[in-house]
Amino acid sequence: MDITKIINERLIKLDLQARTKDEAIEELADLLEKDGALSSKEAFIKDVYLREEEGQTGLENHVAIPHGKSAAVLKTSLAIGRTAHALEWETLDGKPVHVIIMFAVRLVDRNTTHMKLLVQVAEMLADEEVLERLLHEPDPAMIMDLFARRESVS
Protein backbone atom coordinates (compact mmCIF):
# COMPACT_ATOMS: atom_id res chain seq x y z
CA MET A 1 0.00 0.00 0.00
CA ASP A 2 1.20 3.45 -0.89
CA ILE A 3 1.15 5.27 2.44
CA THR A 4 1.00 8.66 0.70
CA LYS A 5 -2.49 7.80 -0.56
CA ILE A 6 -3.92 7.70 2.94
CA ILE A 7 -2.37 10.87 4.32
CA ASN A 8 -2.56 14.47 3.22
CA GLU A 9 -1.59 17.85 4.63
CA ARG A 10 -5.09 18.36 6.08
CA LEU A 11 -4.40 15.37 8.32
CA ILE A 12 -1.21 16.84 9.77
CA LYS A 13 -1.44 19.26 12.67
CA LEU A 14 1.88 20.25 14.17
CA ASP A 15 0.45 22.51 16.85
CA LEU A 16 -2.03 20.38 18.73
CA GLN A 17 -3.47 22.09 21.77
CA ALA A 18 -3.87 18.76 23.57
CA ARG A 19 -2.62 18.55 27.11
CA THR A 20 -3.86 15.00 27.65
CA LYS A 21 -4.02 11.74 25.72
CA ASP A 22 -7.81 12.08 25.49
CA GLU A 23 -7.55 15.59 24.03
CA ALA A 24 -4.98 14.43 21.46
CA ILE A 25 -7.22 11.58 20.32
CA GLU A 26 -10.16 14.01 20.08
CA GLU A 27 -8.18 16.59 18.06
CA LEU A 28 -6.89 14.00 15.60
CA ALA A 29 -10.36 12.49 15.23
CA ASP A 30 -11.57 16.03 14.41
CA LEU A 31 -9.06 16.17 11.54
CA LEU A 32 -10.20 12.79 10.25
CA GLU A 33 -13.85 13.81 10.44
CA LYS A 34 -13.24 17.12 8.65
CA ASP A 35 -11.34 15.27 5.93
CA GLY A 36 -14.30 12.95 5.34
CA ALA A 37 -12.61 9.82 6.67
CA LEU A 38 -15.23 9.15 9.36
CA SER A 39 -18.98 8.69 9.37
CA SER A 40 -19.08 9.16 13.15
CA LYS A 41 -16.27 10.68 15.19
CA GLU A 42 -17.81 9.40 18.42
CA ALA A 43 -18.05 5.81 17.18
CA PHE A 44 -14.47 5.96 15.90
CA ILE A 45 -13.15 7.31 19.20
CA LYS A 46 -15.00 4.53 21.04
CA ASP A 47 -13.19 1.98 18.85
CA VAL A 48 -9.84 3.70 19.47
CA TYR A 49 -10.37 3.29 23.21
CA LEU A 50 -11.37 -0.37 22.73
CA ARG A 51 -7.98 -0.88 21.06
CA GLU A 52 -6.24 1.07 23.83
CA GLU A 53 -7.66 -1.45 26.31
CA GLU A 54 -5.93 -4.31 24.42
CA GLY A 55 -2.43 -2.92 24.86
CA GLN A 56 -0.31 0.17 24.91
CA THR A 57 0.11 2.25 21.78
CA GLY A 58 2.88 4.43 23.13
CA LEU A 59 6.22 3.52 21.61
CA GLU A 60 9.59 5.04 22.39
CA ASN A 61 11.12 8.42 21.60
CA HIS A 62 7.98 10.47 22.35
CA VAL A 63 5.75 8.74 19.77
CA ALA A 64 2.38 7.02 20.09
CA ILE A 65 0.39 5.24 17.41
CA PRO A 66 -3.22 4.89 18.56
CA HIS A 67 -5.49 3.21 16.08
CA GLY A 68 -9.08 2.37 15.53
CA LYS A 69 -10.38 -0.32 13.25
CA SER A 70 -13.94 0.81 12.94
CA ALA A 71 -17.15 0.65 10.95
CA ALA A 72 -17.16 4.45 11.35
CA VAL A 73 -14.08 4.76 9.10
CA LEU A 74 -15.07 5.55 5.53
CA LYS A 75 -11.52 5.62 4.14
CA THR A 76 -8.40 4.25 5.75
CA SER A 77 -6.29 7.23 6.77
CA LEU A 78 -3.41 8.43 8.92
CA ALA A 79 -3.56 11.61 10.98
CA ILE A 80 -0.38 13.04 12.47
CA GLY A 81 -0.26 15.46 15.36
CA ARG A 82 2.43 17.06 17.44
CA THR A 83 2.10 18.96 20.66
CA ALA A 84 4.57 21.01 22.64
CA HIS A 85 2.94 19.68 25.79
CA ALA A 86 4.33 16.47 27.24
CA LEU A 87 1.44 14.00 27.16
CA GLU A 88 1.22 11.18 29.62
CA TRP A 89 0.83 7.97 27.64
CA GLU A 90 1.72 4.36 28.32
CA THR A 91 5.07 4.10 26.50
CA LEU A 92 7.82 1.51 26.19
CA ASP A 93 10.47 3.90 27.53
CA GLY A 94 8.30 5.69 30.08
CA LYS A 95 8.84 9.04 28.36
CA PRO A 96 5.99 11.42 27.54
CA VAL A 97 4.53 11.65 24.04
CA HIS A 98 4.79 14.61 21.66
CA VAL A 99 4.02 12.99 18.29
CA ILE A 100 0.85 11.00 17.68
CA ILE A 101 0.28 9.02 14.50
CA MET A 102 -3.33 7.89 14.52
CA PHE A 103 -4.51 5.10 12.25
CA ALA A 104 -8.13 5.12 11.14
CA VAL A 105 -8.75 1.76 9.49
CA ARG A 106 -11.84 0.57 7.61
CA LEU A 107 -13.02 -2.85 8.75
CA VAL A 108 -12.32 -4.28 5.30
CA ASP A 109 -8.68 -3.16 5.71
CA ARG A 110 -8.29 -4.37 9.30
CA ASN A 111 -6.00 -7.30 8.59
CA THR A 112 -3.57 -7.07 5.70
CA THR A 113 -3.66 -3.34 4.97
CA HIS A 114 -3.50 -2.41 8.64
CA MET A 115 -0.47 -4.63 9.24
CA LYS A 116 1.31 -3.26 6.16
CA LEU A 117 0.73 0.29 7.39
CA LEU A 118 2.01 -0.55 10.86
CA VAL A 119 5.15 -2.08 9.39
CA GLN A 120 5.78 0.93 7.15
CA VAL A 121 5.32 3.40 9.98
CA ALA A 122 7.45 1.28 12.34
CA GLU A 123 10.25 1.19 9.75
CA MET A 124 10.07 4.95 9.39
CA LEU A 125 10.17 5.45 13.16
CA ALA A 126 13.31 3.32 13.39
CA ASP A 127 15.16 6.04 11.45
CA GLU A 128 16.56 8.74 13.74
CA GLU A 129 16.34 11.40 11.03
CA VAL A 130 12.65 10.69 10.55
CA LEU A 131 12.06 10.89 14.29
CA GLU A 132 13.94 14.17 14.51
CA ARG A 133 11.88 15.65 11.67
CA LEU A 134 8.60 14.45 13.18
CA LEU A 135 9.57 16.07 16.46
CA HIS A 136 10.77 19.39 15.02
CA GLU A 137 9.76 20.01 11.39
CA PRO A 138 7.43 23.07 11.30
CA ASP A 139 6.00 22.55 7.79
CA PRO A 140 3.30 19.89 7.19
CA ALA A 141 4.33 19.78 3.52
CA MET A 142 7.78 18.63 4.57
CA ILE A 143 6.23 15.86 6.69
CA MET A 144 4.31 14.77 3.59
CA ASP A 145 7.58 14.86 1.64
CA LEU A 146 9.17 12.69 4.30
CA PHE A 147 6.49 10.04 3.83
CA ALA A 148 6.66 10.31 0.03
CA ARG A 149 10.43 9.87 -0.01
CA ARG A 150 10.22 6.86 2.29
CA GLU A 151 7.54 5.37 0.04
CA SER A 152 9.71 5.77 -3.05
CA VAL A 153 12.60 3.80 -1.51
CA SER A 154 10.44 0.95 -0.21
C-alpha positions as MATLAB code, in Angstrom:
seq = 'MDITKIINERLIKLDLQARTKDEAIEELADLLEKDGALSSKEAFIKDVYLREEEGQTGLENHVAIPHGKSAAVLKTSLAIGRTAHALEWETLDGKPVHVIIMFAVRLVDRNTTHMKLLVQVAEMLADEEVLERLLHEPDPAMIMDLFARRESVS';
ca = [
       0.000    0.000    0.000;
       1.202    3.452   -0.890;
       1.153    5.273    2.437;
       1.005    8.657    0.699;
      -2.490    7.798   -0.561;
      -3.918    7.703    2.943;
      -2.371   10.872    4.324;
      -2.562   14.475    3.224;
      -1.589   17.852    4.634;
      -5.086   18.359    6.076;
      -4.397   15.369    8.319;
      -1.209   16.842    9.765;
      -1.442   19.264   12.672;
       1.878   20.247   14.169;
       0.455   22.514   16.854;
      -2.030   20.375   18.726;
      -3.465   22.092   21.769;
      -3.873   18.764   23.569;
      -2.621   18.554   27.115;
      -3.862   15.003   27.648;
      -4.016   11.744   25.722;
      -7.810   12.082   25.494;
      -7.552   15.586   24.034;
      -4.981   14.432   21.465;
      -7.222   11.579   20.322;
     -10.156   14.012   20.084;
      -8.177   16.591   18.061;
      -6.886   14.003   15.601;
     -10.360   12.494   15.233;
     -11.568   16.028   14.410;
      -9.062   16.171   11.543;
     -10.197   12.791   10.253;
     -13.853   13.808   10.445;
     -13.245   17.122    8.652;
     -11.338   15.272    5.926;
     -14.298   12.950    5.340;
     -12.610    9.817    6.666;
     -15.234    9.151    9.356;
     -18.982    8.692    9.372;
     -19.077    9.162   13.149;
     -16.269   10.682   15.189;
     -17.809    9.403   18.418;
     -18.048    5.809   17.177;
     -14.466    5.955   15.902;
     -13.149    7.307   19.205;
     -14.996    4.534   21.038;
     -13.186    1.978   18.845;
      -9.836    3.696   19.466;
     -10.367    3.286   23.208;
     -11.368   -0.371   22.729;
      -7.982   -0.877   21.062;
      -6.238    1.066   23.827;
      -7.658   -1.453   26.314;
      -5.928   -4.306   24.425;
      -2.433   -2.917   24.859;
      -0.309    0.168   24.909;
       0.113    2.250   21.777;
       2.878    4.430   23.128;
       6.223    3.524   21.607;
       9.595    5.045   22.394;
      11.121    8.421   21.605;
       7.980   10.471   22.349;
       5.755    8.744   19.768;
       2.380    7.023   20.095;
       0.391    5.241   17.410;
      -3.221    4.888   18.562;
      -5.491    3.206   16.078;
      -9.081    2.373   15.528;
     -10.383   -0.321   13.248;
     -13.942    0.812   12.942;
     -17.150    0.653   10.947;
     -17.158    4.448   11.348;
     -14.084    4.757    9.101;
     -15.066    5.547    5.526;
     -11.521    5.617    4.143;
      -8.396    4.245    5.754;
      -6.287    7.235    6.774;
      -3.410    8.426    8.921;
      -3.558   11.605   10.980;
      -0.381   13.039   12.471;
      -0.263   15.457   15.356;
       2.431   17.056   17.436;
       2.098   18.955   20.663;
       4.567   21.013   22.639;
       2.943   19.680   25.792;
       4.335   16.466   27.242;
       1.440   14.001   27.156;
       1.224   11.180   29.623;
       0.827    7.969   27.637;
       1.722    4.361   28.321;
       5.075    4.095   26.496;
       7.824    1.512   26.192;
      10.467    3.904   27.526;
       8.301    5.686   30.085;
       8.842    9.039   28.364;
       5.988   11.425   27.543;
       4.533   11.648   24.036;
       4.787   14.611   21.657;
       4.020   12.987   18.288;
       0.850   11.004   17.682;
       0.280    9.022   14.504;
      -3.332    7.888   14.525;
      -4.508    5.102   12.247;
      -8.133    5.119   11.136;
      -8.748    1.763    9.486;
     -11.836    0.572    7.615;
     -13.021   -2.846    8.753;
     -12.322   -4.280    5.299;
      -8.675   -3.159    5.705;
      -8.294   -4.367    9.302;
      -6.004   -7.298    8.594;
      -3.567   -7.065    5.696;
      -3.659   -3.338    4.973;
      -3.501   -2.411    8.644;
      -0.470   -4.632    9.236;
       1.306   -3.256    6.160;
       0.734    0.286    7.394;
       2.007   -0.548   10.861;
       5.146   -2.085    9.392;
       5.779    0.933    7.149;
       5.325    3.401    9.983;
       7.455    1.282   12.340;
      10.245    1.188    9.753;
      10.071    4.954    9.393;
      10.173    5.452   13.160;
      13.314    3.320   13.392;
      15.159    6.043   11.447;
      16.560    8.739   13.742;
      16.345   11.402   11.029;
      12.646   10.692   10.553;
      12.060   10.891   14.294;
      13.936   14.167   14.508;
      11.879   15.654   11.672;
       8.600   14.451   13.176;
       9.565   16.075   16.463;
      10.775   19.388   15.019;
       9.760   20.015   11.386;
       7.431   23.067   11.301;
       6.005   22.548    7.795;
       3.302   19.891    7.188;
       4.333   19.781    3.515;
       7.783   18.626    4.572;
       6.230   15.863    6.691;
       4.312   14.770    3.594;
       7.576   14.863    1.643;
       9.174   12.691    4.302;
       6.487   10.039    3.835;
       6.657   10.312    0.031;
      10.432    9.870   -0.011;
      10.215    6.861    2.287;
       7.545    5.367    0.044;
       9.708    5.773   -3.047;
      12.598    3.797   -1.514;
      10.439    0.950   -0.207;
];
